[in-house]
Amino acid sequence: MVRSGIFSPRKLVEKFTPFVREPGMAARWFPGLTRPLRSGLADAPASLGRIGSLEVRLARSAKEIKAAQKLRYHVFYEEMSAIADAQTLASKRDVDAFDAICDHMLVIDHASLKRNKIGRLQPQIVGTYRLLRQTVADRHGGFYTAAEYDIQPLIDANPGLNFLELGRSCVLKPYRNKRTVELLWHGIWSYVLMHRIDVMIGCASIEGTDPDRIATQLSFLHHHARAPEAWRVRALPERHVEMNRLAKDALNEKAALRDLPPLVKGYLRLGAYIGDGAVIDHQFGTTDILIVLPVSALNERYVNYYGADASRYAS
């Protein structure tokens, strides 16, 4: 018989998943993490921008991060093709150790209210982005991206630059529109200015794990967006998948650009470069590419659009 309520197996896994204490981190109970949550969430800025009922800001509590993890689970595991292990399936959350040290950017719809467990109406979290600053990553084992790409030589070659890793981006399907994307990028631009970020990096995903089926997209990125030598980062040798699968003159460039995921196209419009080689992520059912976006290379049109001081959607 399946048990329900607060004593169901899923609830117990969700409630009592332990974490490991690490020296130098302010420990805080946060079920589902393998590291204690860093302190300072309550000090997050009040708001990073607003369009109508939608607001972008950083998570202020463990409960809000938990809600972002549930959103990620819904998009990655229920809507897309990620494969859940037993713990992920039981908790219905997408969780990893990096969640404890990252900032979590949220898009909140104040016009969409849902009742929490105690019956209170709360605005719905409809989008999220995970942000990891270099100063934090250096204290806790480095960036998530390093598991797929050899990024350390790029960091070592630019000791005066401050890196920011972007990841785990997702938005609920009804909100996948220009307004939500604009608000997310307004929030990121505000965060970049706030923390004096010089370079943004991170993995973006193309759905599917057969590179031959997405050869047009990979080849287009290789021929038209590969990073110049000074910014080039290669996939780890044991994970490297060749992106140059079709000759440049054999490409239907219009079709290739159309087929790229909206997030990747957004990065390209901003002025991003693409790393050397793709990586197959079998857990998430995707092929990953590396995004490298120096702030100095940002498309001037977008900087002017959001405002040099991120004032366009300031609330």
C-alpha positions as CSV (number, residue, x, y, z in Angstrom):
1,M,0.0,0.0,0.0
2,V,1.3,3.5,-0.9
3,R,1.6,5.7,2.1
4,S,0.6,9.4,1.8
5,G,0.9,12.5,3.7
6,I,3.8,13.6,5.9
7,F,5.0,10.0,6.4
8,S,5.1,9.0,2.8
9,P,8.5,7.8,1.5
10,R,8.8,10.8,-0.8
11,K,8.2,13.2,2.1
12,L,10.7,11.4,4.3
13,V,13.4,11.5,1.6
14,E,12.7,15.2,1.0
15,K,12.8,16.0,4.7
16,F,15.7,14.0,5.9
17,T,18.3,13.9,3.1
18,P,21.5,14.9,5.0
19,F,24.3,17.2,4.0
20,V,28.1,17.2,4.8
21,R,29.6,20.0,6.8
22,E,32.6,21.8,5.3
23,P,35.1,24.0,7.2
24,G,34.5,27.7,6.8
25,M,30.9,27.5,5.8
26,A,28.1,28.8,7.9
27,A,26.0,25.6,8.4
28,R,22.2,25.8,7.9
29,W,19.8,22.9,7.6
30,F,18.7,22.6,4.0
31,P,17.3,19.1,3.1
32,G,18.5,17.7,-0.1
33,L,21.9,19.4,-0.3
34,T,25.2,17.7,0.2
35,R,26.7,21.0,1.5
36,P,25.3,23.5,4.0
37,L,23.7,26.6,2.6
38,R,25.8,29.6,2.8
39,S,24.7,32.5,4.9
40,G,23.5,35.9,3.7
41,L,20.4,35.0,1.8
42,A,18.4,37.5,3.8
43,D,20.7,40.2,2.6
44,A,19.8,39.7,-1.1
45,P,18.7,42.9,-2.9
46,A,15.0,43.7,-2.7
47,S,14.4,43.5,-6.4
48,L,16.5,43.4,-9.6
49,G,13.7,44.5,-11.9
50,R,10.0,44.3,-12.7
51,I,7.7,44.1,-15.7
52,G,4.0,44.2,-14.8
53,S,3.3,41.4,-12.4
54,L,6.6,39.7,-13.1
55,E,9.6,40.4,-10.8
56,V,13.2,39.2,-10.9
57,R,15.2,38.9,-7.7
58,L,17.5,36.6,-5.9
59,A,16.1,33.8,-3.6
60,R,16.0,34.9,0.0
61,S,15.4,31.6,1.8
62,A,15.9,27.9,1.7
63,K,12.2,27.5,0.9
64,E,12.6,29.7,-2.2
65,I,15.6,27.7,-3.4
66,K,13.6,24.5,-2.8
67,A,10.8,25.9,-5.0
68,A,13.4,26.7,-7.7
69,Q,14.6,23.1,-7.5
70,K,11.0,21.8,-7.9
71,L,10.6,24.1,-11.0
72,R,13.9,22.6,-12.4
73,Y,12.6,19.1,-11.8
74,H,9.3,19.8,-13.6
75,V,11.1,21.2,-16.7
76,F,14.1,18.9,-16.9
77,Y,12.6,15.6,-15.7
78,E,8.9,15.8,-16.4
79,E,8.8,18.0,-19.5
80,M,12.2,17.1,-21.0
81,S,14.1,13.8,-21.0
82,A,16.4,13.9,-17.9
83,I,16.7,10.6,-16.1
84,A,16.0,10.8,-12.3
85,D,17.8,8.6,-9.8
86,A,15.8,7.3,-6.8
87,Q,16.4,10.2,-4.6
88,T,15.5,12.8,-7.3
89,L,12.4,10.9,-8.1
90,A,11.3,10.7,-4.5
91,S,12.0,14.4,-3.7
92,K,10.7,15.8,-7.0
93,R,13.5,18.3,-7.0
94,D,16.6,18.8,-9.2
95,V,19.4,19.1,-6.6
96,D,23.1,19.1,-6.6
97,A,25.9,20.1,-4.3
98,F,26.4,23.5,-6.0
99,D,23.0,24.7,-5.0
100,A,24.3,25.4,-1.5
101,I,26.9,27.9,-2.7
102,C,25.1,29.6,-5.6
103,D,22.8,32.5,-5.8
104,H,19.5,31.6,-7.3
105,M,17.8,34.2,-9.5
106,L,14.0,33.9,-9.6
107,V,11.3,35.2,-11.8
108,I,8.1,35.6,-9.7
109,D,4.6,36.2,-11.0
110,H,2.7,38.2,-8.4
111,A,-0.5,37.7,-10.3
112,S,-0.4,33.9,-10.1
113,L,-1.0,32.9,-6.5
114,K,-0.8,29.3,-5.2
115,R,-1.5,28.0,-1.7
116,N,1.4,26.6,0.3
117,K,1.3,23.7,2.7
118,I,-0.3,25.8,5.4
119,G,-2.9,27.4,3.1
120,R,-1.3,30.8,2.6
121,L,-1.4,32.3,-0.9
122,Q,2.0,33.0,-2.4
123,P,3.2,34.2,-5.8
124,Q,4.4,31.6,-8.1
125,I,8.1,31.1,-9.1
126,V,8.0,30.7,-12.9
127,G,11.7,31.0,-13.9
128,T,15.1,30.5,-12.4
129,Y,18.8,30.9,-13.2
130,R,21.7,29.7,-11.0
131,L,24.7,32.0,-10.5
132,L,28.1,31.1,-9.1
133,R,30.7,33.8,-8.6
134,Q,34.4,33.0,-9.0
135,T,35.2,34.2,-5.4
136,V,32.7,31.7,-4.1
137,A,33.7,28.9,-6.5
138,D,37.4,29.2,-5.6
139,R,36.6,28.5,-1.9
140,H,34.5,25.4,-2.7
141,G,36.2,23.3,-5.3
142,G,35.7,25.4,-8.5
143,F,32.9,25.7,-11.1
144,Y,30.3,23.1,-12.1
145,T,31.4,23.7,-15.8
146,A,34.9,22.2,-15.0
147,A,33.3,18.7,-15.1
148,E,32.8,19.1,-18.9
149,Y,35.3,21.8,-20.0
150,D,38.9,22.6,-19.3
151,I,38.2,26.2,-18.1
152,Q,41.1,26.6,-15.7
153,P,43.7,27.7,-18.3
154,L,41.3,30.5,-19.4
155,I,40.9,31.6,-15.8
156,D,44.6,31.4,-15.1
157,A,45.4,33.4,-18.2
158,N,43.1,36.3,-17.0
159,P,44.0,36.7,-13.3
160,G,42.6,40.3,-13.3
161,L,39.2,39.3,-14.5
162,N,36.2,38.2,-12.4
163,F,34.3,35.2,-13.8
164,L,30.6,34.3,-13.2
165,E,29.1,30.9,-14.0
166,L,25.5,30.8,-15.3
167,G,23.5,27.5,-15.3
168,R,20.4,25.5,-14.6
169,S,18.2,28.0,-16.5
170,C,14.6,27.1,-17.0
171,V,11.2,28.8,-17.3
172,L,7.7,27.4,-17.1
173,K,6.2,26.8,-20.5
174,P,3.5,29.5,-20.4
175,Y,6.1,32.0,-19.5
176,R,8.6,31.2,-22.3
177,N,8.2,34.5,-24.0
178,K,10.1,37.7,-24.8
179,R,9.0,39.5,-21.6
180,T,10.3,36.8,-19.2
181,V,13.6,36.4,-21.1
182,E,14.1,40.2,-21.0
183,L,13.4,40.3,-17.3
184,L,15.9,37.4,-16.6
185,W,18.6,39.2,-18.6
186,H,17.9,42.4,-16.9
187,G,18.4,40.6,-13.6
188,I,21.7,39.1,-14.8
189,W,22.9,42.5,-16.1
190,S,22.1,44.0,-12.7
191,Y,24.0,41.2,-10.9
192,V,27.0,41.6,-13.3
193,L,27.2,45.3,-12.4
194,M,26.6,44.7,-8.7
195,H,29.5,42.2,-8.4
196,R,31.8,43.8,-11.1
197,I,31.8,40.7,-13.3
198,D,34.1,40.6,-16.3
199,V,33.3,37.3,-18.0
200,M,30.2,35.0,-18.0
201,I,30.6,31.3,-18.6
202,G,28.4,28.3,-18.5
203,C,26.9,25.3,-20.4
204,A,23.9,25.7,-22.6
205,S,22.0,22.6,-23.9
206,I,20.6,21.3,-27.1
207,E,18.1,18.5,-26.6
208,G,19.2,15.1,-27.7
209,T,22.3,12.9,-27.2
210,D,23.0,11.9,-30.9
211,P,25.4,14.5,-32.3
212,D,24.6,13.4,-35.9
213,R,21.0,14.4,-35.4
214,I,21.9,17.9,-34.4
215,A,24.9,18.1,-36.8
216,T,23.5,21.2,-38.5
217,Q,23.2,23.2,-35.2
218,L,26.7,22.1,-33.9
219,S,28.4,22.8,-37.3
220,F,26.7,26.3,-37.5
221,L,28.1,27.1,-34.0
222,H,31.5,25.8,-34.9
223,H,31.8,27.8,-38.1
224,H,30.1,31.1,-37.0
225,A,30.5,31.4,-33.2
226,R,33.6,29.5,-32.1
227,A,35.6,31.6,-29.6
228,P,38.8,33.4,-30.8
229,E,42.0,31.8,-29.6
230,A,42.3,34.1,-26.6
231,W,38.9,32.9,-25.3
232,R,38.8,29.4,-26.6
233,V,38.1,26.5,-24.1
234,R,38.1,22.9,-25.1
235,A,35.8,20.1,-23.8
236,L,37.7,17.6,-21.6
237,P,39.5,15.1,-23.8
238,E,37.5,12.1,-22.5
239,R,34.2,14.0,-23.2
240,H,35.0,15.9,-26.3
241,V,32.5,15.6,-29.2
242,E,33.5,17.1,-32.5
243,M,31.2,20.0,-33.6
244,N,32.6,20.5,-37.1
245,R,30.4,17.8,-38.6
246,L,29.3,19.5,-41.8
247,A,31.3,21.8,-44.2
248,K,30.5,25.5,-44.0
249,D,29.3,25.6,-47.6
250,A,27.0,22.6,-47.0
251,L,25.1,24.3,-44.3
252,N,21.6,25.8,-44.5
253,E,22.5,28.6,-42.2
254,K,18.9,30.0,-41.9
255,A,17.5,26.6,-40.9
256,A,20.4,25.9,-38.5
257,L,19.8,29.2,-36.7
258,R,16.1,28.6,-36.6
259,D,16.6,25.2,-35.0
260,L,18.9,26.5,-32.2
261,P,17.3,26.6,-28.7
262,P,16.1,30.1,-27.8
263,L,18.6,30.4,-25.0
264,V,21.5,29.7,-27.3
265,K,20.2,32.2,-29.8
266,G,19.9,34.7,-27.0
267,Y,23.5,34.2,-26.0
268,L,24.7,34.7,-29.6
269,R,22.7,38.0,-29.9
270,L,24.4,39.2,-26.8
271,G,27.8,38.5,-28.3
272,A,28.8,35.2,-26.8
273,Y,31.4,32.8,-28.1
274,I,31.1,29.0,-28.2
275,G,33.7,26.6,-26.8
276,D,35.6,24.0,-28.8
277,G,33.7,20.7,-28.7
278,A,30.4,19.6,-27.4
279,V,29.7,17.2,-24.4
280,I,27.0,14.6,-24.2
281,D,25.0,14.7,-20.9
282,H,23.2,11.4,-20.8
283,Q,21.5,12.2,-17.4
284,F,19.7,15.2,-18.8
285,G,19.3,13.9,-22.4
286,T,21.2,16.8,-23.9
287,T,24.3,17.8,-25.8
288,D,26.0,20.7,-24.0
289,I,28.0,23.5,-25.5
290,L,30.2,26.0,-23.6
291,I,29.2,29.7,-23.6
292,V,31.9,32.3,-23.0
293,L,30.7,35.9,-22.8
294,P,33.2,38.6,-21.9
295,V,31.3,41.7,-20.7
296,S,33.6,43.7,-23.0
297,A,32.2,41.8,-26.0
298,L,28.5,42.4,-25.0
299,N,26.5,43.7,-27.9
300,E,26.3,47.5,-27.4
301,R,22.7,47.5,-28.5
302,Y,21.7,45.3,-25.5
303,V,23.7,47.3,-23.0
304,N,22.0,50.4,-24.2
305,Y,18.6,48.6,-24.1
306,Y,18.9,47.5,-20.5
307,G,20.8,50.6,-19.5
308,A,24.4,51.0,-18.5
309,D,23.2,51.1,-14.9
310,A,20.5,48.4,-15.4
311,S,17.7,50.9,-15.0
312,R,15.3,49.9,-17.7
313,Y,13.1,47.6,-15.6
314,A,14.3,48.8,-12.2
315,S,11.5,48.7,-9.7
